[in-house]
Amino acid sequence: MDKIKVAVVGTGGIANHHMGVYSKIEDIQVVAVCDIIKEKAVQFAERWGVPKKNAFSSYNKMLETVDEIQTVSVCTFNQAHRRPTVAALEAGKHVLCEKPMAATLADATAMVRAAKKSNKILHIAIHSRYQPHVVMARKIMDAGILGDVYYCESVGCRRRGIPGGTFIQKKTAGFGAVVDIGVYNMHDTLFTLNYPKPVTVSAFTCDYLAKNIPGLESMDVEEFGAAWVRFEDGSIMVFKISWAVHANSLGHSYFLGKKAGMTFSEIYADSVPEELEKLVKSEGCTLKVDKVDNMVNMRIEGMKPVDVWDKQVREFIKAVRSGGPSPIDPEKVLITNVIMDGIARSAKSRKEVSVKVPEI
């Protein structure tokens, strides 16, 4: 079997994670690298055994020069996702782009449209979607075990965890905690719900604590964000995320349905659903049931651990070989950008705003 030939654009920290996975998969070969600083591209190539002649400072030049490239990993900062992604797609290459898809809704929309026009795969690296408990939650939802979900919360929290570097500058990151780590729990929630369409967002963001942390004086993005999102079907999602907060926890993600409720670790109902027992058995797992005041709390035990970084790359390469579709539909991921754009506009105006998923 011929190896899939890969190029990497951007040689920062996340690119090393991509390379760490690529280097372990036998049917992948990284043949070119690019960074706006040529010296960094050369050093990256040397570190990972890529021919130095294929180290570039221009992704356009790289795409024109190295004909064998089949896929491109876009590992740049958020504000630089659109151009190399669109250029690669237009050149007939498949793209694995780091999360978030883009810093702005306009950029994300352009990327999805380019993928559709080129008929090439655009996969956004939201590796948390491959966590066993997230996959199981979606199966529980699809089986109708919760019934109609009318309310959910999507939560992520760092008490102190501001990353620094390009992550804290609007010109490079676009936004802060909301798009950096918030995209993980937001997407996992939307994926579990099968991507309902948002219609309004009311949000708040701030950077109060960062102002008092030495070394973060130049930070101009949010450290905390919260939003109330209303979907087309009338259901609600409360979203909370923090890089820094005076709390040990902001709670946890959960879903409230008319028949049952769940977190990503437990299911709650009046009695044990027969559909859940069948699902758990079919997955080779066991169901632990605790009775609480004539109700039941249930935990699924025996789910096999997954290396999510390895899984996402293997799923992407599998799609490339088979001709698609993308393992994570970029048109669905675009909904995260719709909500994040609504959060930014609502926080700035201090009002609820309408949002709409663009036509692709």
C-alpha positions as CSV (number, residue, x, y, z in Angstrom):
1,M,0.0,0.0,0.0
2,D,1.4,3.4,-1.0
3,K,2.0,5.8,1.8
4,I,-0.2,8.9,2.2
5,K,2.0,11.9,1.6
6,V,1.5,14.7,4.2
7,A,2.6,18.4,4.5
8,V,2.6,20.4,7.7
9,V,1.9,24.1,7.7
10,G,3.0,25.8,11.0
11,T,5.7,24.3,13.1
12,G,4.7,25.4,16.6
13,G,3.9,23.2,19.6
14,I,0.7,21.6,18.1
15,A,2.6,20.5,15.0
16,N,4.8,18.3,17.1
17,H,1.7,16.5,18.4
18,H,0.6,15.9,14.8
19,M,4.1,14.7,13.9
20,G,4.2,12.4,17.0
21,V,1.2,10.6,15.7
22,Y,2.2,10.6,12.0
23,S,5.6,9.1,12.9
24,K,3.9,6.1,14.5
25,I,1.6,5.2,11.5
26,E,3.4,3.2,8.9
27,D,1.3,4.3,5.9
28,I,1.9,8.0,6.4
29,Q,5.0,10.0,5.2
30,V,5.5,13.6,5.9
31,V,7.2,15.0,2.8
32,A,7.2,18.8,3.3
33,V,6.9,21.5,6.1
34,C,6.2,25.2,6.1
35,D,6.6,28.0,8.5
36,I,6.6,31.8,7.9
37,I,10.0,31.7,9.6
38,K,12.2,29.6,7.2
39,E,14.7,28.7,9.9
40,K,11.9,27.2,12.1
41,A,10.7,25.1,9.1
42,V,14.2,23.8,8.5
43,Q,14.8,22.9,12.2
44,F,11.4,21.2,12.3
45,A,12.3,19.2,9.1
46,E,15.6,18.1,10.6
47,R,13.9,17.1,13.9
48,W,11.4,14.9,12.2
49,G,13.4,13.5,9.3
50,V,11.8,15.5,6.5
51,P,14.1,16.5,3.5
52,K,15.4,20.0,4.2
53,K,14.8,20.9,0.5
54,N,11.1,20.6,1.3
55,A,11.2,23.1,4.1
56,F,9.3,26.3,3.0
57,S,8.3,29.7,4.2
58,S,5.4,29.9,1.7
59,Y,2.7,27.3,1.7
60,N,1.7,28.4,-1.9
61,K,5.3,27.7,-3.0
62,M,5.2,24.4,-1.1
63,L,2.0,23.3,-2.8
64,E,3.4,24.3,-6.2
65,T,6.7,22.6,-5.7
66,V,6.0,19.3,-4.0
67,D,3.5,17.5,-6.3
68,E,3.3,14.3,-4.2
69,I,1.5,16.1,-1.3
70,Q,-2.0,14.5,-0.8
71,T,-3.0,16.0,2.6
72,V,-2.1,19.1,4.6
73,S,-2.0,19.5,8.4
74,V,-2.8,23.2,9.2
75,C,-1.2,23.9,12.6
76,T,-1.0,27.7,12.5
77,F,-2.5,30.1,15.0
78,N,-6.3,30.5,14.8
79,Q,-6.3,33.7,12.6
80,A,-4.1,31.9,10.1
81,H,-6.2,28.9,9.5
82,R,-8.3,30.1,6.5
83,R,-5.7,30.9,3.9
84,P,-3.5,27.8,3.9
85,T,-6.6,25.6,4.3
86,V,-8.4,27.2,1.3
87,A,-5.2,27.2,-0.7
88,A,-4.6,23.5,0.0
89,L,-8.2,22.6,-0.9
90,E,-8.1,24.6,-4.1
91,A,-4.9,22.7,-5.0
92,G,-6.7,19.4,-4.6
93,K,-5.4,18.4,-1.2
94,H,-7.3,17.1,1.8
95,V,-6.9,19.1,5.0
96,L,-6.6,18.2,8.7
97,C,-6.9,21.6,10.4
98,E,-6.4,22.3,14.1
99,K,-9.3,23.5,16.2
100,P,-11.0,25.8,16.2
101,M,-11.9,25.8,12.5
102,A,-11.2,29.5,12.5
103,A,-11.3,32.6,14.7
104,T,-14.2,34.1,12.8
105,L,-17.4,32.9,11.3
106,A,-16.5,34.5,7.9
107,D,-13.2,32.5,7.8
108,A,-14.8,29.3,8.8
109,T,-17.6,29.7,6.3
110,A,-15.0,30.3,3.5
111,M,-13.2,27.1,4.5
112,V,-16.3,24.9,4.4
113,R,-17.3,26.4,1.1
114,A,-13.8,25.7,-0.3
115,A,-14.1,22.1,0.9
116,K,-17.5,21.6,-0.8
117,K,-16.4,23.2,-4.0
118,S,-13.2,21.1,-4.2
119,N,-14.9,17.9,-3.1
120,K,-11.9,17.3,-0.8
121,I,-12.0,16.4,2.9
122,L,-11.8,19.1,5.5
123,H,-11.4,17.6,9.0
124,I,-11.2,19.8,12.1
125,A,-9.1,18.3,14.8
126,I,-11.6,18.2,17.7
127,H,-10.1,15.1,19.2
128,S,-12.3,15.1,22.2
129,R,-15.1,13.9,20.0
130,Y,-13.4,10.4,20.0
131,Q,-13.5,10.0,23.8
132,P,-15.4,6.8,24.6
133,H,-17.9,8.6,26.9
134,V,-18.7,11.2,24.2
135,V,-19.2,8.5,21.6
136,M,-21.4,6.6,24.0
137,A,-23.4,9.7,24.9
138,R,-24.3,10.1,21.2
139,K,-25.4,6.5,21.0
140,I,-27.6,6.9,24.0
141,M,-29.1,10.0,22.5
142,D,-29.6,8.3,19.1
143,A,-31.4,5.4,20.8
144,G,-34.0,7.8,22.2
145,I,-33.2,6.8,25.8
146,L,-33.3,10.4,27.0
147,G,-36.3,11.4,24.9
148,D,-36.5,15.0,23.8
149,V,-33.8,17.0,25.4
150,Y,-35.1,20.4,26.6
151,Y,-32.0,21.8,28.5
152,C,-28.3,21.1,28.7
153,E,-25.1,22.6,30.0
154,S,-21.8,22.6,28.3
155,V,-19.0,23.2,30.8
156,G,-15.2,23.4,30.9
157,C,-13.0,24.9,33.6
158,R,-9.4,25.8,34.4
159,R,-9.0,27.5,37.7
160,R,-5.7,28.9,36.5
161,G,-4.6,27.9,33.0
162,I,-4.0,30.8,30.7
163,P,-1.7,29.5,27.9
164,G,0.1,32.7,26.9
165,G,1.9,33.2,23.5
166,T,-0.3,33.5,20.4
167,F,-3.3,32.3,22.4
168,I,-3.7,35.6,24.3
169,Q,-3.5,38.0,21.4
170,K,-6.6,38.9,19.4
171,K,-4.5,39.4,16.2
172,T,-3.4,35.8,16.3
173,A,-6.0,33.9,18.3
174,G,-9.1,36.0,17.6
175,F,-10.6,35.1,21.0
176,G,-9.5,33.5,24.2
177,A,-10.9,30.7,26.3
178,V,-14.2,30.5,24.3
179,V,-12.5,29.3,21.1
180,D,-9.4,27.7,22.6
181,I,-10.7,25.1,25.0
182,G,-14.4,26.0,24.9
183,V,-14.7,24.6,21.4
184,Y,-14.1,21.1,22.8
185,N,-17.0,21.0,25.2
186,M,-19.2,23.0,22.9
187,H,-18.7,20.7,20.0
188,D,-19.0,17.5,22.1
189,T,-22.4,18.8,23.4
190,L,-23.6,19.7,19.9
191,F,-22.4,16.3,18.6
192,T,-24.2,14.5,21.3
193,L,-27.4,16.4,20.5
194,N,-26.9,15.8,16.7
195,Y,-26.2,19.4,16.0
196,P,-29.3,21.4,16.7
197,K,-29.5,24.8,14.9
198,P,-29.0,27.9,17.2
199,V,-31.2,30.9,16.8
200,T,-30.2,33.3,19.6
201,V,-27.3,33.8,22.0
202,S,-27.0,35.9,25.1
203,A,-23.5,36.0,26.5
204,F,-20.9,37.6,28.8
205,T,-17.1,37.5,28.6
206,C,-14.4,39.1,30.8
207,D,-10.6,39.2,31.6
208,Y,-10.7,40.5,35.1
209,L,-8.2,38.0,36.7
210,A,-5.6,38.1,33.9
211,K,-5.0,41.8,34.5
212,N,-3.4,41.0,37.8
213,I,-1.2,38.2,36.6
214,P,2.4,39.2,35.8
215,G,3.4,38.6,32.2
216,L,-0.1,38.8,30.9
217,E,-0.3,42.6,30.6
218,S,-0.7,42.4,26.8
219,M,-3.5,39.9,26.8
220,D,-6.5,41.3,25.0
221,V,-8.9,38.2,24.8
222,E,-11.3,36.8,27.3
223,E,-10.4,34.4,30.2
224,F,-14.1,33.6,30.9
225,G,-17.2,33.2,28.9
226,A,-20.8,32.2,29.6
227,A,-23.8,32.1,27.2
228,W,-27.4,31.2,27.0
229,V,-28.1,29.6,23.6
230,R,-31.6,28.9,22.3
231,F,-32.0,26.3,19.5
232,E,-34.5,26.1,16.7
233,D,-36.4,23.3,18.4
234,G,-36.9,25.4,21.6
235,S,-34.3,23.7,23.7
236,I,-31.6,25.6,25.6
237,M,-27.9,25.2,26.1
238,V,-26.0,27.0,28.8
239,F,-22.3,27.3,28.0
240,K,-19.5,28.1,30.5
241,I,-15.7,28.1,30.0
242,S,-12.7,29.5,31.9
243,W,-9.0,29.9,31.7
244,A,-9.0,31.5,35.1
245,V,-11.7,31.8,37.7
246,H,-12.1,32.0,41.5
247,A,-13.8,28.6,41.7
248,N,-12.8,25.0,42.0
249,S,-15.4,24.0,39.3
250,L,-18.0,25.6,37.1
251,G,-20.0,22.4,37.3
252,H,-20.2,19.7,34.6
253,S,-21.8,19.1,31.3
254,Y,-25.3,17.4,31.4
255,F,-28.4,16.8,29.4
256,L,-32.0,16.9,30.7
257,G,-34.5,14.8,28.6
258,K,-38.2,14.1,29.1
259,K,-37.5,10.4,29.7
260,A,-34.1,10.5,31.4
261,G,-31.0,12.7,32.0
262,M,-27.3,12.2,31.8
263,T,-23.8,13.6,32.3
264,F,-20.9,12.2,30.4
265,S,-20.4,9.7,33.1
266,E,-23.9,8.8,34.5
267,I,-27.5,8.3,33.4
268,Y,-30.5,9.2,35.6
269,A,-34.0,7.9,35.2
270,D,-37.1,6.6,37.2
271,S,-36.3,3.0,36.1
272,V,-33.7,1.2,34.0
273,P,-34.5,1.7,30.3
274,E,-34.6,-1.5,28.4
275,E,-33.0,0.3,25.4
276,L,-30.1,1.2,27.6
277,E,-29.6,-2.3,28.7
278,K,-29.6,-3.5,25.1
279,L,-27.2,-0.8,24.0
280,V,-24.7,-1.5,26.9
281,K,-24.8,-5.2,26.1
282,S,-24.2,-4.7,22.4
283,E,-21.1,-2.5,23.2
284,G,-19.6,-5.2,25.4
285,C,-20.0,-3.2,28.6
286,T,-21.8,-3.5,31.9
287,L,-24.4,-1.3,33.5
288,K,-23.9,-0.4,37.2
289,V,-27.3,0.5,38.8
290,D,-27.8,2.3,42.1
291,K,-31.3,2.9,43.5
292,V,-31.9,6.3,44.9
293,D,-35.3,7.2,46.4
294,N,-37.3,5.1,44.0
295,M,-35.2,6.3,41.1
296,V,-32.0,4.9,39.5
297,N,-28.5,6.3,38.8
298,M,-26.6,4.3,36.2
299,R,-23.0,4.1,35.1
300,I,-21.6,2.3,32.1
301,E,-18.5,0.3,32.9
302,G,-16.0,-1.4,30.6
303,M,-15.6,1.2,27.9
304,K,-12.3,0.7,26.2
305,P,-9.8,3.6,26.5
306,V,-8.9,5.4,23.2
307,D,-5.8,7.4,22.2
308,V,-7.8,10.3,20.8
309,W,-4.9,11.8,18.9
310,D,-4.1,8.6,17.2
311,K,-7.8,7.9,16.5
312,Q,-8.5,11.2,14.8
313,V,-5.5,10.8,12.5
314,R,-6.3,7.2,11.6
315,E,-10.0,8.2,10.9
316,F,-8.8,11.1,8.7
317,I,-6.4,8.9,6.7
318,K,-9.1,6.2,6.3
319,A,-11.4,8.8,4.9
320,V,-8.7,10.0,2.5
321,R,-8.2,6.5,1.2
322,S,-11.9,5.8,0.8
323,G,-12.7,9.2,-0.7
324,G,-14.6,10.6,2.3
325,P,-16.7,11.9,3.9
326,S,-14.9,13.8,6.6
327,P,-14.9,11.9,9.9
328,I,-16.2,15.2,11.5
329,D,-18.5,17.0,9.1
330,P,-17.2,20.6,8.7
331,E,-20.7,21.9,8.0
332,K,-21.6,20.6,11.5
333,V,-18.5,22.1,13.1
334,L,-19.4,25.4,11.6
335,I,-22.2,25.6,14.1
336,T,-19.6,26.1,16.8
337,N,-18.4,29.2,14.9
338,V,-21.9,30.4,14.6
339,I,-22.4,30.3,18.4
340,M,-18.9,31.7,19.1
341,D,-19.6,34.6,16.8
342,G,-22.9,35.2,18.6
343,I,-21.1,35.1,22.0
344,A,-18.6,37.8,20.8
345,R,-21.4,40.0,19.4
346,S,-23.7,39.6,22.4
347,A,-20.9,40.2,25.0
348,K,-19.9,43.4,23.1
349,S,-23.4,44.7,22.8
350,R,-24.6,43.4,26.2
351,K,-27.7,42.2,24.4
352,E,-29.2,38.9,23.1
353,V,-28.4,38.5,19.4
354,S,-29.8,36.4,16.6
355,V,-27.6,33.9,14.9
356,K,-27.9,31.9,11.7
357,V,-26.1,29.0,10.2
358,P,-24.8,30.1,6.8
359,E,-25.9,28.4,3.6
360,I,-23.0,26.4,2.1
